[in-house]
Amino acid sequence: MRTEHEREVDVLVLGAGSAGVAAAIAAAQNGARTLLVDAGPGVGGELVSGIPMIGCLNLRNEWIVGGVVRELFAECAAMGGYIGPVSDYRTLNVVCFDPEIMKLAVVRLLARHGVEVLLYTFLDEPLLDGERIAAVALRNKAGRTLVRARVCIDCSGDGDLAVAAGAPWQAGDEKSGAFQAMTMVFRMVGVDTPALLAGIARDPDSYGLADHPTFGMTRDQCIEALRRQGQPKCAVLASGPLLRNAIAAGTIYPVSAVAVAPISGARREVSINATRVADIDATDTAALSASLATLYEQVAVCMRFLAAHVPGFAGAAFSGVAPRIGIRETRRILGDYVLTGADVLEARKHPDAIAQGGHEIDIHAAGTGHDRRIIASGGAYDIPYGTLLPRGLANLLVAGRCLSSTREGQSSARVMGTCMAMGQAAGTAAALAASATAGAVRAITPATLRARLRAQGAVLDGTA
């Protein structure tokens, strides 16, 4: 097959979602000539979908991610698009922002750090020299380009480069064949926040509000704290009467929760995470594409449910939909260490930690099925460097939801805040390896990597 173009870089990052953006910025920040490649028309992935960022704070309201993500939030704030940490006083502390501003902020940061971006570009094949990826063939409308990179980082979400290079992997629930539900985030404008909060106070059971032992708060105190916070952050739960009765009546499709989060106070706009199509392998492009009609129809049904049954939505209007289907789970690349559910739930610490995770075990099943289990004491767990190192490959790292993990471990680590922390670690390690060890990512000592990450604002072991 003829190659039209050839080029060399220090670090090649495949996939421009949250992990890829952080990886590319970190690699460039550490002196590497960095090329960020994505098959889509833009950068940001779920950062620009409207969904809030989970994983930046643990349940105790402590920041556990820093560095690139804080720089990104500062850029949003400078343009008036940052809301900040918001709690549902249930099991989540999220960071909210305007996705339209985030689109601008991501591109600004990539440009500021000198990252070269190549869009509408697909992985063709890796060219191997033993355990080393000697080059990666990419394809777009300009033809085929052979990129020779000292280090590659797979942030594709699906582990495309790692799998093509021969790394071992798993996908979904290997016993049942189940995959977590996919979703289509959408937005509504003109929401009456005081009316919504008053409705939650009248019917807290429908929104899952209860005594909160981690905060040491009673249900009434949680209700009051939510009111004082003044943000439209809540979830109508299938375990509560409002959504349970609506599902039974056929008013809405079976779903575990209708999650609401603020994205713009000026527009009184919120994002809604409520649609779901489960048990589809999203690497099957035909099956993924066929789910779009169902997801869009669920958007329409959910809007009618909100307008008719949830306080504050009677006068709200549809304002937009995410640019892509939200995929929670496909492949998991097997690396030197496999993050487990026990690592998460027991808040385990590791000497080679390069990031922290603070999100609960969170497996979205079909219908109302939802496995949620919080981390011990509402704390955080460590993500070891070995989870980023695919077995059998010398100059490849992975970051994001395709990290080396069990299904339970992945269900926690897949969220954006944690993905950005992994991305920063992968990008930093790649830059160090490109300059010091001829691309051998395992030759970088965890102590060296951890010191560099701390110096650049990452949060490790509870300290910046």
C-alpha positions as CSV (number, residue, x, y, z in Angstrom):
1,M,0.0,0.0,0.0
2,R,1.5,3.3,-1.0
3,T,2.3,5.9,1.6
4,E,1.8,9.5,0.5
5,H,3.4,11.2,3.5
6,E,5.9,10.5,6.3
7,R,6.7,12.5,9.4
8,E,8.3,12.2,12.8
9,V,7.2,13.4,16.2
10,D,8.2,12.6,19.8
11,V,4.7,11.7,21.0
12,L,1.6,10.6,19.1
13,V,-1.7,10.7,21.0
14,L,-4.6,8.8,19.4
15,G,-8.0,10.1,20.5
16,A,-8.9,13.7,21.6
17,G,-11.3,13.1,24.4
18,S,-10.6,14.1,28.0
19,A,-7.7,11.7,28.4
20,G,-6.2,12.5,25.1
21,V,-6.4,16.3,25.6
22,A,-4.7,16.0,28.9
23,A,-2.1,13.6,27.6
24,A,-1.2,15.8,24.6
25,I,-1.0,19.0,26.8
26,A,1.2,17.2,29.4
27,A,3.5,15.7,26.7
28,A,3.9,19.1,25.1
29,Q,4.3,20.9,28.4
30,N,7.2,18.5,29.1
31,G,9.0,19.4,25.9
32,A,7.8,16.8,23.5
33,R,6.8,17.5,19.9
34,T,3.2,16.2,20.1
35,L,0.6,15.2,17.5
36,L,-3.0,14.7,18.7
37,V,-5.1,12.7,16.3
38,D,-8.9,12.2,16.3
39,A,-11.3,10.6,13.9
40,G,-14.0,13.2,14.6
41,P,-14.5,16.8,13.6
42,G,-13.4,18.3,16.9
43,V,-11.7,17.8,20.2
44,G,-12.9,17.4,23.8
45,G,-15.0,14.2,23.6
46,E,-17.3,14.1,26.7
47,L,-15.9,17.4,27.8
48,V,-18.2,19.2,25.3
49,S,-21.2,16.9,25.7
50,G,-22.8,18.8,28.5
51,I,-22.2,16.2,31.2
52,P,-20.5,17.5,34.3
53,M,-17.0,16.3,35.2
54,I,-17.0,13.5,37.8
55,G,-13.8,12.3,39.6
56,C,-12.2,15.6,40.4
57,L,-13.4,15.5,44.0
58,N,-14.0,12.6,46.3
59,L,-17.2,12.3,48.4
60,R,-15.5,14.2,51.2
61,N,-15.3,17.2,48.9
62,E,-11.5,17.0,48.6
63,W,-9.8,17.8,45.2
64,I,-8.0,14.6,44.0
65,V,-7.1,15.8,40.5
66,G,-5.0,18.8,39.6
67,G,-2.6,20.0,37.0
68,V,-4.0,20.1,33.4
69,V,-7.6,19.9,34.6
70,R,-7.3,22.9,36.9
71,E,-5.7,24.9,34.0
72,L,-8.6,23.9,31.8
73,F,-11.2,25.1,34.4
74,A,-9.3,28.3,34.8
75,E,-9.6,28.9,31.1
76,C,-13.3,28.3,31.3
77,A,-13.6,30.7,34.2
78,A,-11.7,33.4,32.3
79,M,-14.4,33.2,29.6
80,G,-17.3,33.1,32.1
81,G,-18.1,29.4,31.6
82,Y,-17.2,27.9,34.9
83,I,-19.7,27.0,37.6
84,G,-17.4,24.8,39.8
85,P,-17.9,22.0,42.3
86,V,-21.6,21.1,42.9
87,S,-22.9,18.3,45.1
88,D,-26.1,16.3,44.9
89,Y,-25.8,15.6,48.6
90,R,-26.2,12.0,47.8
91,T,-23.2,10.2,46.2
92,L,-21.7,12.7,43.8
93,N,-19.5,15.8,43.8
94,V,-19.2,17.0,40.3
95,V,-17.6,20.0,38.6
96,C,-20.0,21.9,36.3
97,F,-19.2,24.2,33.3
98,D,-20.6,25.5,30.1
99,P,-19.9,23.0,27.3
100,E,-19.9,25.7,24.7
101,I,-17.2,27.6,26.5
102,M,-15.4,24.4,27.1
103,K,-15.1,23.9,23.3
104,L,-13.2,27.1,23.1
105,A,-11.1,26.5,26.2
106,V,-9.9,23.1,25.1
107,V,-8.7,24.4,21.7
108,R,-7.1,27.4,23.3
109,L,-5.1,25.2,25.7
110,L,-3.9,22.8,23.0
111,A,-2.7,25.8,20.9
112,R,-1.1,27.5,23.9
113,H,1.0,24.5,24.7
114,G,2.0,23.9,21.0
115,V,0.1,20.7,20.4
116,E,-0.5,19.9,16.8
117,V,-4.0,18.6,16.1
118,L,-5.1,16.4,13.2
119,L,-8.8,15.9,12.8
120,Y,-10.9,13.6,10.5
121,T,-8.0,11.2,10.7
122,F,-8.3,7.4,11.3
123,L,-5.9,4.8,12.5
124,D,-4.9,2.5,9.6
125,E,-2.3,0.2,11.2
126,P,0.7,0.1,13.4
127,L,4.0,-1.1,12.1
128,L,5.9,-3.2,14.7
129,D,9.6,-3.8,15.3
130,G,9.4,-6.5,17.9
131,E,7.7,-5.1,20.9
132,R,8.2,-1.6,19.7
133,I,5.7,0.4,17.5
134,A,8.1,1.7,14.9
135,A,5.4,3.8,13.1
136,V,1.7,4.3,12.9
137,A,-0.1,4.6,9.6
138,L,-2.9,7.1,9.6
139,R,-5.5,7.8,6.9
140,N,-7.5,10.9,6.0
141,K,-8.6,12.7,2.9
142,A,-5.1,13.8,2.2
143,G,-4.1,10.1,1.9
144,R,-2.0,7.9,4.1
145,T,0.6,9.2,6.5
146,L,3.2,7.2,8.2
147,V,4.0,8.8,11.6
148,R,7.2,7.7,13.4
149,A,6.8,8.5,17.1
150,R,9.2,7.7,19.9
151,V,6.2,7.0,22.1
152,C,2.5,6.5,21.4
153,I,-0.4,7.0,23.7
154,D,-3.8,5.2,23.1
155,C,-6.6,7.5,24.3
156,S,-9.1,6.2,21.8
157,G,-11.4,4.8,24.5
158,D,-11.7,1.5,22.7
159,G,-8.0,0.7,22.8
160,D,-7.8,0.7,19.0
161,L,-4.0,1.2,18.7
162,A,-3.1,-1.2,21.5
163,V,-5.4,-3.9,20.1
164,A,-4.0,-3.4,16.6
165,A,-0.5,-3.7,18.0
166,G,-1.3,-7.1,19.6
167,A,-2.0,-6.1,23.3
168,P,-4.3,-8.5,25.2
169,W,-7.7,-7.1,26.1
170,Q,-11.1,-7.9,27.6
171,A,-14.5,-6.3,26.8
172,G,-17.7,-6.0,28.8
173,D,-18.8,-8.7,31.1
174,E,-17.0,-11.7,29.8
175,K,-19.5,-14.2,31.4
176,S,-22.8,-12.6,30.4
177,G,-21.7,-10.5,27.4
178,A,-23.3,-7.4,28.9
179,F,-22.0,-3.9,28.2
180,Q,-22.8,-0.8,30.2
181,A,-25.6,1.3,28.8
182,M,-24.7,4.0,26.3
183,T,-26.4,7.4,26.6
184,M,-27.2,10.6,24.7
185,V,-26.8,13.7,26.9
186,F,-29.2,16.5,26.0
187,R,-29.8,20.1,27.3
188,M,-32.8,22.1,28.4
189,V,-33.0,25.9,28.8
190,G,-35.3,28.0,31.0
191,V,-35.3,25.7,34.0
192,D,-36.8,27.3,37.2
193,T,-34.2,26.3,39.8
194,P,-36.0,27.6,42.9
195,A,-39.1,25.6,41.9
196,L,-37.0,22.5,41.3
197,L,-35.3,22.7,44.7
198,A,-38.6,23.3,46.4
199,G,-40.0,20.2,44.7
200,I,-37.1,18.2,45.9
201,A,-37.7,19.4,49.5
202,R,-41.4,18.3,49.2
203,D,-40.5,14.8,47.8
204,P,-37.0,13.9,48.8
205,D,-37.6,10.2,48.4
206,S,-38.0,10.6,44.7
207,Y,-34.5,12.2,44.5
208,G,-32.7,9.8,46.8
209,L,-32.0,12.2,49.6
210,A,-31.4,10.5,52.9
211,D,-29.2,10.7,56.0
212,H,-25.6,11.2,54.7
213,P,-23.2,9.4,57.1
214,T,-20.1,10.5,55.1
215,F,-21.0,14.1,55.6
216,G,-22.5,13.5,59.0
217,M,-25.7,15.1,57.9
218,T,-29.4,14.2,58.3
219,R,-31.7,14.1,55.4
220,D,-33.2,17.5,56.4
221,Q,-29.7,19.0,56.6
222,C,-29.0,17.6,53.1
223,I,-32.2,19.2,51.7
224,E,-31.3,22.5,53.2
225,A,-27.7,22.3,52.0
226,L,-29.0,21.6,48.5
227,R,-31.3,24.6,48.7
228,R,-28.5,26.9,49.9
229,Q,-26.2,25.7,47.1
230,G,-28.8,27.0,44.7
231,Q,-27.9,24.8,41.7
232,P,-30.2,22.5,39.7
233,K,-28.2,19.3,40.6
234,C,-30.3,16.3,41.3
235,A,-31.3,12.9,40.0
236,V,-34.8,11.5,39.9
237,L,-34.3,7.9,40.8
238,A,-36.1,4.7,39.8
239,S,-36.0,3.7,43.4
240,G,-38.2,6.6,44.3
241,P,-42.0,7.0,43.7
242,L,-41.9,9.6,41.0
243,L,-39.8,7.8,38.4
244,R,-40.9,4.3,39.5
245,N,-44.6,5.2,38.9
246,A,-43.9,6.9,35.6
247,I,-42.0,3.8,34.4
248,A,-44.9,1.6,35.5
249,A,-47.4,3.8,33.7
250,G,-45.3,3.8,30.5
251,T,-44.7,7.5,30.7
252,I,-41.0,7.0,30.4
253,Y,-38.8,4.1,29.3
254,P,-37.1,2.0,32.1
255,V,-34.1,3.9,33.4
256,S,-32.3,4.0,36.7
257,A,-32.1,7.8,37.0
258,V,-32.8,11.1,35.3
259,A,-29.7,13.1,36.2
260,V,-29.8,16.9,36.0
261,A,-26.8,19.2,36.2
262,P,-26.3,23.0,35.7
263,I,-24.3,24.2,32.7
264,S,-25.3,27.9,32.5
265,G,-26.9,30.1,35.1
266,A,-27.3,33.0,32.6
267,R,-29.4,30.8,30.3
268,R,-30.9,28.8,33.2
269,E,-29.7,25.8,31.2
270,V,-29.1,22.2,32.4
271,S,-27.8,19.0,31.0
272,I,-29.8,15.7,31.3
273,N,-28.2,12.3,31.5
274,A,-31.1,9.9,31.3
275,T,-31.2,8.0,28.0
276,R,-29.8,4.4,27.8
277,V,-29.3,1.6,25.4
278,A,-27.5,-1.3,27.0
279,D,-25.6,-4.5,26.0
280,I,-24.3,-3.2,22.7
281,D,-20.6,-3.5,21.8
282,A,-19.8,0.0,20.6
283,T,-16.9,-1.3,18.6
284,D,-19.6,-2.8,16.3
285,T,-20.1,0.3,14.2
286,A,-23.4,-1.0,12.7
287,A,-24.9,-1.7,16.1
288,L,-23.7,1.6,17.5
289,S,-25.2,3.5,14.6
290,A,-28.5,1.7,14.9
291,S,-28.8,2.8,18.5
292,L,-29.0,6.5,17.5
293,A,-32.7,6.5,16.6
294,T,-33.7,4.9,19.9
295,L,-31.5,7.3,21.9
296,Y,-33.0,10.3,20.1
297,E,-36.6,9.1,20.7
298,Q,-35.7,8.7,24.4
299,V,-34.6,12.3,24.5
300,A,-38.1,13.4,23.3
301,V,-39.8,11.1,25.8
302,C,-37.7,12.3,28.7
303,M,-38.4,15.9,27.8
304,R,-42.1,15.3,28.0
305,F,-41.6,13.5,31.4
306,L,-39.6,16.4,32.8
307,A,-42.1,19.0,31.6
308,A,-45.1,17.1,33.0
309,H,-43.7,15.7,36.3
310,V,-40.6,17.4,37.6
311,P,-40.9,20.8,39.2
312,G,-39.1,23.7,37.4
313,F,-39.4,22.1,34.0
314,A,-42.9,23.2,32.9
315,G,-41.6,26.2,31.0
316,A,-38.2,24.7,29.9
317,A,-37.3,24.1,26.3
318,F,-35.0,21.8,24.4
319,S,-31.7,23.5,23.7
320,G,-29.3,20.9,22.3
321,V,-27.9,17.4,22.2
322,A,-24.4,16.0,22.6
323,P,-22.3,15.8,19.5
324,R,-21.8,12.0,19.9
325,I,-23.2,9.0,21.7
326,G,-21.8,8.6,25.2
327,I,-20.0,5.3,25.5
328,R,-19.2,4.0,29.0
329,E,-17.5,0.7,28.2
330,T,-15.9,-1.3,25.4
331,R,-12.4,-2.8,25.6
332,R,-10.1,-2.9,28.5
333,I,-6.4,-3.3,27.7
334,L,-4.5,-5.7,29.9
335,G,-1.4,-4.1,31.4
336,D,1.3,-4.7,34.0
337,Y,-1.3,-4.0,36.7
338,V,-5.0,-4.6,36.6
339,L,-7.1,-2.2,38.7
340,T,-9.8,-4.1,40.5
341,G,-13.1,-3.4,42.2
342,A,-11.4,-4.1,45.6
343,D,-8.7,-1.5,44.8
344,V,-11.6,1.0,44.3
345,L,-13.9,0.1,47.2
346,E,-11.1,-0.3,49.8
347,A,-9.3,2.9,48.7
348,R,-6.1,1.0,48.2
349,K,-2.8,2.9,47.9
350,H,0.1,1.9,45.6
351,P,3.8,3.0,45.7
352,D,3.7,3.7,41.9
353,A,0.5,5.7,42.0
354,I,0.3,8.3,39.1
355,A,-3.3,9.4,39.7
356,Q,-6.2,9.1,42.1
357,G,-9.8,8.0,41.6
358,G,-12.7,9.0,43.7
359,H,-15.8,7.9,41.8
360,E,-17.9,5.0,43.1
361,I,-18.3,1.6,41.4
362,D,-20.9,2.6,38.8
363,I,-22.2,0.0,36.4
364,H,-25.2,1.1,34.3
365,A,-27.1,-2.0,33.2
366,A,-30.2,-2.5,31.1
367,G,-33.4,-0.8,32.1
368,T,-33.4,0.2,35.8
369,G,-30.4,-1.9,36.6
370,H,-27.6,0.0,38.3
371,D,-24.7,-1.2,40.5
372,R,-23.5,1.6,42.7
373,R,-21.1,1.2,45.7
374,I,-19.2,4.0,47.3
375,I,-15.5,4.0,48.2
376,A,-14.6,3.4,51.9
377,S,-15.0,6.5,54.0
378,G,-15.8,8.6,50.8
379,G,-12.1,8.7,50.1
380,A,-9.9,8.0,47.0
381,Y,-7.9,5.2,45.6
382,D,-4.6,5.1,43.7
383,I,-4.1,4.3,40.1
384,P,-0.8,2.5,39.5
385,Y,1.5,3.3,36.6
386,G,1.2,-0.3,35.5
387,T,-2.4,0.2,34.5
388,L,-1.2,2.5,31.7
389,L,1.4,-0.1,30.3
390,P,0.0,-2.6,27.8
391,R,1.6,-6.0,28.1
392,G,4.1,-6.9,25.4
393,L,4.6,-3.4,24.0
394,A,7.6,-1.2,24.8
395,N,6.7,2.3,23.7
396,L,2.9,2.4,24.1
397,L,0.8,3.8,27.0
398,V,-2.9,3.8,27.4
399,A,-5.1,6.3,29.3
400,G,-8.8,6.8,29.7
401,R,-11.6,4.2,29.9
402,C,-9.5,1.5,28.1
403,L,-7.0,1.4,31.1
404,S,-6.0,-2.0,32.4
405,S,-8.7,-2.9,34.8
406,T,-11.5,-5.3,35.7
407,R,-15.0,-4.3,34.7
408,E,-15.7,-3.1,38.3
409,G,-12.4,-1.1,38.4
410,Q,-13.2,0.5,35.0
411,S,-16.7,1.5,36.0
412,S,-15.1,3.9,38.5
413,A,-12.0,5.0,36.6
414,R,-13.8,5.7,33.3
415,V,-15.1,9.2,34.4
416,M,-13.6,12.4,33.0
417,G,-11.7,13.7,36.0
418,T,-9.9,10.4,36.5
419,C,-9.3,10.1,32.7
420,M,-7.7,13.5,32.6
421,A,-5.4,12.6,35.6
422,M,-4.4,9.4,33.8
423,G,-3.9,11.4,30.6
424,Q,-1.6,13.9,32.3
425,A,0.4,11.0,33.8
426,A,0.7,9.2,30.4
427,G,1.7,12.4,28.5
428,T,4.3,13.2,31.1
429,A,5.7,9.7,31.1
430,A,5.8,9.7,27.3
431,A,7.7,13.0,27.2
432,L,10.2,11.7,29.7
433,A,10.6,8.4,27.8
434,A,11.0,10.1,24.5
435,S,13.9,12.3,25.7
436,A,15.6,10.0,28.2
437,T,15.0,6.3,27.4
438,A,14.6,6.1,23.6
439,G,10.8,5.6,24.1
440,A,11.0,2.8,26.6
441,V,8.1,3.6,28.9
442,R,9.0,1.0,31.5
443,A,12.5,2.5,32.0
444,I,10.9,5.6,33.6
445,T,10.9,5.1,37.3
446,P,7.7,5.8,39.2
447,A,9.6,8.1,41.6
448,T,10.8,10.2,38.7
449,L,7.4,10.4,37.1
450,R,5.6,11.1,40.4
451,A,8.0,14.0,41.2
452,R,7.4,15.5,37.8
453,L,3.7,15.2,38.1
454,R,3.7,16.8,41.5
455,A,5.8,19.7,40.2
456,Q,3.1,20.3,37.6
457,G,0.2,20.3,39.9
458,A,-1.0,16.7,39.9
459,V,-2.5,15.4,43.2
460,L,-1.0,12.2,44.5
461,D,-1.4,10.6,47.9
462,G,-3.8,13.3,48.9
463,T,-1.3,16.1,48.3
464,A,-0.5,18.4,45.4
